[in-house]
Amino acid sequence: MMFRIGHGYDVHALGEGLRLVLGGVEIPHIKGCIAHSDGDVLIHAICDAILGAAALGDIGKHFPDTSAEFKGIDSRVLLRRVVALVEQKGYKISNIDSTIAMQRPKLRPHIDSMREQIALCVGLSVESVSVKATTTEHLGFEGEELGVSATAVVLIYKE
């Protein structure tokens, strides 16, 4: 078997009165992501990790933010398309590990739902999808509540 690892990172600024969607779950909050799509930084980081593991570029290459087709799109749609791309190359996803950095709101109550949504999109069991959340102790743009970031690591394989 051949194994490959991919890493993804995404950042979005936060703005008042916008929807906050993370891991395919809408989370009640006074701020949401400023973005061309739904701004789901977690799914965007996972997409980049999967694409990177297969050496297929990044999310912007496949779904440019200059395209009207992707305006406001649910990022779960993009994730399913990314999975299809790597499967066409003969790869399967083994597991996903991810982290969201955001000062507020507390994300722990939403993590299980995020894991379920991501697992559904990529065809894995929930046990193969890890989502963690951290604050930055009021440091940096996340800590100052100006934005949110996410990182992801993915293992893919080909038999």
HELIX and SHEET records of a PDB file:
HELIX    1   1 VAL A   41  ALA A   53  1                                  13    
HELIX    2   2 ILE A   59  HIS A   62  1                                   4    
HELIX    3   3 ALA A   68  PHE A   70  5                                   3    
HELIX    4   4 SER A   75  GLN A   88  1                                  14    
HELIX    5   5 ARG A  108  VAL A  122  1                                  15    
HELIX    6   6 VAL A  126  SER A  128  5                                   3    
HELIX    7   7 GLY A  140  GLY A  143  1                                   4    
SHEET    1   A 5 LYS A  31  CYS A  33  0                                        
SHEET    2   A 5 MET A   2  GLU A  16 -1                                        
SHEET    3   A 5 GLY A 147  LYS A 158 -1                                        
SHEET    4   A 5 LYS A  92  ALA A 101 -1                                        
SHEET    5   A 5 VAL A 129  THR A 134  1                                        
SHEET    1   B 2 VAL A  21  LEU A  22  0                                        
SHEET    2   B 2 VAL A  25  GLU A  26 -1                                        
END                                                                             
